[in-house]
Amino acid sequence: MLVIFSVLYALAVSLGIAAQSYYGPEDSRLNTALTLDVPCNGMSNTPDGRLFLLYARLDGSTGPQVVEYNTTDNTTTPFPDARWNSYKAGDDPANYLIRTNSQRIGPDGSLWLVDVGSPTFGAPVILPDGPKLVQVDLKTNQVSRVYPMGNVTRSNSLLDDVRFHPSSGKAYLTDAGAPALIVMDLATGEARRVLENDLSTREYLPISAEGNLVGKLGGGLSYIYADQLEVSPDGTWFYFQPSSGGMNRIQTQYLDQAFYNSSLSEGPLASYVEPYAHTPSTGGTAMDADGNLYNSDTDSQRIIKIASNGTMTTLVQDPRLLWVDAMWIDAQQRLWMPAAQLNRGIAFNTNGTNRIVKPLHVYTMDIGVGPSPIDHA
């Protein structure tokens, strides 16, 4: 069935009937919050106004990965400090950020950093100490705990992002390189891989952006496996999908049971996975307090709002929303959208060229609802 679908999809592409880029008018509801010289693939802010950015340096630039942004004078400070952001070959990978793929403030008020553990996109993971989940205390601005993840990652892993389930004390992560979900107990630091190479965590189509399949440095097409993830506001459902789209969900109780019972981690667990929404190629997601999930369509430069029953509607469409990556909903009921143009970066062009057009922008839009109460402080 997958072979037949892939052939049909290839035929659709050849006939020009695949998803197409959007060239319509700009939407006045979008506000330009930040103007940057480096692609930003994620931001988060605290209730008292502190703002943190993650730089995706697919434009060939160098410098810190994680910064605190000062909105008063538009300056940045490496965070948690310059040393953590200064890894070079030969350094102890356990004590540096090798390559951070996501950052977010968690429900506990800490800043959490997901370190892939490989120095460049597509490079092997430095095992066992490179991949890790780093917790930073925002009261002291110091790293409070490092969760090593070498025992649950592979040399081709791409630790992608993290969400939390406070009532069970678990964190959930996606592996977009070696397809799987990872369930971690935050008290003990123990972690388990589940749904490894399952249909729900794999990607049988390459990612697509601006109406074209996305390549990769050196040739071929880019496949990004289990990527976007969210937890429902009541903690019942875990939503996840590969970057090429097609969102599934599973009840968190089954993920938590698989953590304690390894016999459930593959076949039996897969039987609890449910199709949720036929989403397109996606850059990032967010979850609001009402249980609506927001999905960025990398082909058509739009943000899709998905109701709890899976019904999809277009929230906003604007030609400036070029590969919106990890989104964020703040206490002022604004949706933050970093237009990162990642598909134009070096890692996603077969000849290694950088097609990112600067400056880059982070946009906000009032959506009339705040963040999920268990998503972040």
C-alpha positions as CSV (number, residue, x, y, z in Angstrom):
1,M,0.0,0.0,0.0
2,L,2.8,2.5,0.9
3,V,4.5,1.7,-2.5
4,I,1.3,2.4,-4.4
5,F,0.8,5.7,-2.4
6,S,4.3,6.8,-3.1
7,V,3.9,6.2,-6.8
8,L,0.7,8.1,-6.9
9,Y,2.3,11.0,-4.9
10,A,5.2,11.1,-7.4
11,L,2.8,11.2,-10.2
12,A,0.9,14.1,-8.6
13,V,4.2,16.0,-8.2
14,S,5.1,15.4,-11.8
15,L,1.7,16.7,-12.9
16,G,2.0,19.8,-10.8
17,I,-0.9,19.1,-8.5
18,A,1.0,18.7,-5.2
19,A,0.8,21.4,-2.5
20,Q,1.9,24.8,-3.9
21,S,3.4,27.9,-2.4
22,Y,1.2,30.9,-1.5
23,Y,1.6,34.2,-3.3
24,G,-1.5,36.0,-2.0
25,P,-1.7,39.2,0.0
26,E,-0.1,39.8,3.4
27,D,-2.4,39.5,6.4
28,S,-2.6,42.7,8.6
29,R,-3.2,40.7,11.7
30,L,0.4,39.6,11.7
31,N,2.8,41.8,13.8
32,T,6.5,41.8,13.3
33,A,7.9,41.0,16.8
34,L,11.5,40.5,16.0
35,T,13.8,41.2,13.1
36,L,16.9,39.0,13.0
37,D,20.0,38.3,11.0
38,V,20.1,34.6,11.9
39,P,17.4,32.0,11.4
40,C,15.4,31.4,14.6
41,N,13.6,28.1,15.0
42,G,12.1,28.6,18.4
43,M,11.5,31.1,21.1
44,S,9.9,31.2,24.6
45,N,9.1,33.8,27.1
46,T,8.4,34.0,30.8
47,P,5.4,35.7,32.4
48,D,7.7,38.5,33.6
49,G,8.9,39.2,30.0
50,R,12.2,37.4,29.6
51,L,12.7,36.1,26.0
52,F,14.8,33.2,24.8
53,L,15.7,32.4,21.2
54,L,17.2,29.3,19.5
55,Y,19.3,30.0,16.5
56,A,19.3,27.4,13.7
57,R,22.5,28.3,12.0
58,L,21.7,26.7,8.7
59,D,22.8,29.9,7.0
60,G,26.5,29.1,7.7
61,S,26.8,31.6,10.5
62,T,28.6,30.9,13.7
63,G,28.0,31.9,17.3
64,P,25.9,30.9,20.3
65,Q,22.9,28.6,19.7
66,V,20.7,29.7,22.7
67,V,20.4,33.4,23.6
68,E,18.4,35.7,25.9
69,Y,17.0,38.5,23.8
70,N,16.8,42.0,25.3
71,T,13.8,43.7,23.7
72,T,14.9,47.1,25.1
73,D,18.0,47.4,23.0
74,N,17.7,44.4,20.7
75,T,20.9,42.8,22.0
76,T,21.5,39.1,22.8
77,T,23.4,37.3,25.5
78,P,24.5,33.6,25.2
79,F,22.4,31.5,27.5
80,P,23.0,29.9,30.0
81,D,26.4,31.4,29.3
82,A,29.1,31.7,26.6
83,R,31.0,28.5,27.7
84,W,28.0,26.2,27.3
85,N,27.6,27.7,23.8
86,S,31.3,27.3,22.8
87,Y,31.7,23.6,22.0
88,K,34.6,22.7,19.7
89,A,36.1,19.3,18.7
90,G,37.9,17.7,21.6
91,D,35.8,19.3,24.3
92,D,33.9,17.0,26.8
93,P,30.5,16.7,25.0
94,A,28.7,16.2,28.4
95,N,29.4,19.8,29.5
96,Y,28.6,21.7,26.3
97,L,25.7,22.3,24.0
98,I,26.8,20.4,20.9
99,R,23.8,21.3,18.7
100,T,20.6,22.4,20.3
101,N,17.5,21.5,18.3
102,S,14.8,22.9,20.6
103,Q,14.3,25.1,23.6
104,R,11.2,25.8,25.7
105,I,10.1,26.9,29.1
106,G,8.5,24.0,30.8
107,P,5.6,23.9,33.3
108,D,8.1,24.0,36.2
109,G,9.4,27.4,34.9
110,S,12.8,26.0,33.9
111,L,14.3,26.5,30.4
112,W,14.7,23.1,28.8
113,L,17.2,22.5,26.0
114,V,17.2,19.4,23.7
115,D,20.8,18.7,22.5
116,V,21.0,16.5,19.5
117,G,24.6,15.6,20.3
118,S,25.9,15.9,16.7
119,P,28.0,18.9,15.7
120,T,26.3,19.4,12.3
121,F,23.1,18.4,10.6
122,G,23.4,14.8,9.4
123,A,26.6,14.1,11.3
124,P,26.8,11.1,13.6
125,V,25.8,11.6,17.2
126,I,28.6,11.8,19.6
127,L,27.9,8.8,21.9
128,P,27.4,8.4,24.7
129,D,27.7,11.9,26.1
130,G,26.6,14.2,23.3
131,P,22.8,13.7,23.3
132,K,21.1,15.2,26.4
133,L,18.2,17.1,27.9
134,V,19.4,20.2,29.8
135,Q,17.4,21.9,32.5
136,V,18.3,25.5,33.3
137,D,17.1,27.3,36.4
138,L,15.9,30.7,35.4
139,K,16.2,32.0,39.0
140,T,20.0,31.4,39.1
141,N,20.6,31.2,35.3
142,Q,22.6,28.0,35.9
143,V,22.2,24.5,34.6
144,S,20.4,22.6,37.3
145,R,20.5,19.2,35.8
146,V,21.7,17.3,32.7
147,Y,19.8,14.2,31.6
148,P,22.1,12.0,29.5
149,M,20.4,10.3,26.7
150,G,23.1,8.3,25.1
151,N,21.4,5.0,26.2
152,V,18.3,5.8,24.2
153,T,19.8,7.4,21.1
154,R,21.4,5.9,18.0
155,S,24.3,7.2,15.9
156,N,21.7,8.5,13.4
157,S,19.3,9.9,16.0
158,L,18.0,13.4,15.8
159,L,16.5,14.3,19.2
160,D,13.9,16.8,18.1
161,D,11.7,18.3,20.8
162,V,10.2,17.7,24.2
163,R,6.8,18.0,26.0
164,F,5.8,17.3,29.6
165,H,3.1,15.5,31.5
166,P,3.4,16.9,35.0
167,S,1.0,14.6,36.8
168,S,2.9,11.5,35.8
169,G,6.4,13.1,36.0
170,K,7.2,12.2,32.5
171,A,8.8,13.9,29.5
172,Y,8.2,12.8,26.0
173,L,10.7,13.4,23.1
174,T,10.7,12.6,19.4
175,D,13.6,11.1,17.5
176,A,13.4,12.4,14.0
177,G,16.5,10.6,12.8
178,A,16.1,7.0,14.1
179,P,12.2,7.0,14.2
180,A,10.9,6.5,17.7
181,L,9.3,8.2,20.7
182,I,11.2,8.5,24.0
183,V,9.6,8.4,27.4
184,M,11.6,9.8,30.3
185,D,11.0,9.8,34.0
186,L,12.1,13.2,35.2
187,A,12.8,12.1,38.8
188,T,15.1,9.2,38.0
189,G,16.4,10.2,34.5
190,E,15.6,6.8,33.1
191,A,14.3,6.7,29.6
192,R,12.8,4.2,27.2
193,R,12.4,4.1,23.4
194,V,8.9,3.2,22.2
195,L,7.2,2.8,18.8
196,E,10.6,2.4,17.2
197,N,10.3,2.2,13.4
198,D,6.5,2.1,13.8
199,L,4.4,3.4,10.9
200,S,3.3,6.3,13.1
201,T,6.9,7.5,13.8
202,R,8.3,6.9,10.3
203,E,8.0,9.2,7.2
204,Y,7.3,7.5,3.9
205,L,7.5,10.8,2.0
206,P,10.2,13.5,2.0
207,I,9.4,16.9,3.5
208,S,8.1,19.6,1.2
209,A,8.2,23.4,1.4
210,E,7.2,26.2,-0.9
211,G,5.7,23.7,-3.2
212,N,8.8,21.6,-3.7
213,L,10.3,18.5,-2.2
214,V,13.2,19.4,0.0
215,G,16.7,18.1,-0.8
216,K,19.6,17.5,1.4
217,L,23.3,18.4,1.3
218,G,25.2,16.0,-1.0
219,G,22.1,14.8,-2.9
220,G,18.8,13.1,-2.4
221,L,15.7,14.1,-0.5
222,S,15.2,15.0,3.2
223,Y,13.2,12.6,5.4
224,I,12.5,13.8,8.9
225,Y,10.8,11.2,11.1
226,A,8.9,11.7,14.4
227,D,9.1,15.4,14.8
228,Q,6.2,17.6,16.0
229,L,4.6,16.7,19.3
230,E,2.0,18.1,21.8
231,V,0.2,17.0,24.9
232,S,-3.5,17.9,25.5
233,P,-4.3,20.4,28.3
234,D,-5.8,17.6,30.4
235,G,-2.8,15.4,29.9
236,T,-4.9,12.6,28.3
237,W,-3.6,12.7,24.7
238,F,-0.1,12.8,23.2
239,Y,-0.1,14.0,19.6
240,F,2.8,13.4,17.2
241,Q,3.7,13.2,13.5
242,P,6.6,13.1,11.1
243,S,7.6,16.4,9.5
244,S,6.0,15.4,6.2
245,G,2.6,15.4,8.0
246,G,-0.1,13.0,9.0
247,M,-0.7,13.5,12.7
248,N,-1.5,10.6,15.1
249,R,-2.4,10.5,18.8
250,I,-2.1,8.0,21.6
251,Q,-3.3,8.2,25.2
252,T,-0.5,9.2,27.6
253,Q,-1.5,6.4,29.9
254,Y,-0.2,3.8,27.4
255,L,3.1,5.6,26.8
256,D,3.6,5.7,30.6
257,Q,2.7,2.0,30.9
258,A,5.2,1.2,28.2
259,F,7.9,3.0,30.2
260,Y,7.5,0.4,33.0
261,N,6.7,-2.6,30.8
262,S,9.1,-3.0,27.8
263,S,6.9,-5.7,26.3
264,L,4.4,-3.0,25.4
265,S,6.9,-0.7,23.7
266,E,6.4,-1.9,20.1
267,G,3.6,-4.0,18.7
268,P,1.1,-3.9,21.6
269,L,1.6,-0.1,22.0
270,A,1.1,0.5,18.3
271,S,-2.5,-0.8,18.5
272,Y,-3.4,2.2,20.7
273,V,-2.2,4.8,18.1
274,E,-5.1,6.6,16.4
275,P,-5.1,8.8,13.2
276,Y,-5.9,12.4,14.3
277,A,-5.5,14.8,11.4
278,H,-4.3,14.8,7.8
279,T,-1.8,17.5,8.3
280,P,0.6,18.8,5.6
281,S,4.4,19.1,5.7
282,T,5.0,20.9,9.0
283,G,7.6,23.2,10.5
284,G,6.2,23.4,14.1
285,T,3.1,23.2,16.3
286,A,1.7,24.7,19.5
287,M,-1.2,23.8,21.9
288,D,-3.6,26.3,23.4
289,A,-5.7,26.1,26.7
290,D,-8.8,25.0,24.8
291,G,-7.1,22.0,23.3
292,N,-6.7,23.5,19.8
293,L,-3.5,22.5,18.1
294,Y,-1.7,24.9,15.7
295,N,0.2,23.5,12.8
296,S,2.5,25.4,10.3
297,D,2.1,24.4,6.7
298,T,5.6,24.8,5.1
299,D,4.2,24.5,1.6
300,S,1.4,27.0,1.6
301,Q,2.7,29.5,4.2
302,R,-0.3,29.1,6.5
303,I,-1.1,28.2,10.1
304,I,-3.8,25.6,10.5
305,K,-5.9,25.4,13.6
306,I,-6.9,21.9,14.5
307,A,-9.8,21.4,16.9
308,S,-9.8,18.6,19.5
309,N,-12.0,16.5,17.2
310,G,-9.4,16.8,14.4
311,T,-11.3,19.4,12.3
312,M,-8.8,21.7,10.5
313,T,-9.3,25.3,9.5
314,T,-6.9,28.0,8.3
315,L,-6.1,30.5,11.0
316,V,-3.8,32.7,8.8
317,Q,-2.1,32.6,5.5
318,D,0.6,35.0,4.5
319,P,3.6,34.8,2.0
320,R,5.9,35.9,4.8
321,L,5.3,32.8,6.9
322,L,8.2,30.9,5.2
323,W,8.8,27.7,7.2
324,V,7.4,28.7,10.5
325,D,9.1,26.4,13.0
326,A,8.4,25.8,16.7
327,M,5.6,28.1,17.7
328,W,4.8,29.5,21.1
329,I,1.7,30.9,22.8
330,D,2.3,33.4,25.5
331,A,0.3,34.7,28.5
332,Q,-0.9,37.7,26.4
333,Q,-2.7,35.2,24.1
334,R,-0.3,35.8,21.2
335,L,0.9,33.1,18.9
336,W,4.6,33.5,18.1
337,M,5.7,32.3,14.6
338,P,9.4,32.2,13.7
339,A,9.7,32.4,9.9
340,A,13.0,30.5,9.8
341,Q,13.2,29.6,6.0
342,L,15.0,26.4,7.0
343,N,14.3,24.7,3.6
344,R,16.5,27.4,2.1
345,G,19.4,26.6,4.4
346,I,22.6,24.9,3.5
347,A,21.6,21.5,5.0
348,F,18.6,21.3,2.7
349,N,20.2,22.2,-0.6
350,T,22.0,19.5,-2.5
351,N,24.8,21.8,-3.6
352,G,25.3,23.3,-0.2
353,T,24.1,26.8,-1.1
354,N,22.4,29.2,1.3
355,R,19.2,30.6,-0.1
356,I,18.0,32.3,3.1
357,V,16.9,35.8,2.5
358,K,17.7,38.3,5.3
359,P,16.6,39.9,7.5
360,L,14.4,37.2,9.0
361,H,11.4,37.8,11.2
362,V,9.4,36.4,14.1
363,Y,5.7,37.3,13.8
364,T,3.0,37.3,16.4
365,M,-0.8,37.2,16.2
366,D,-3.5,37.6,18.8
367,I,-5.5,34.4,19.0
368,G,-7.8,35.1,22.0
369,V,-6.7,32.1,24.1
370,G,-3.6,31.4,26.2
371,P,-1.3,28.4,26.4
372,S,-2.1,25.0,27.7
373,P,-1.8,25.1,31.5
374,I,0.5,22.1,31.5
375,D,2.6,23.2,28.6
376,H,4.6,26.0,30.2
377,A,4.7,28.4,33.1
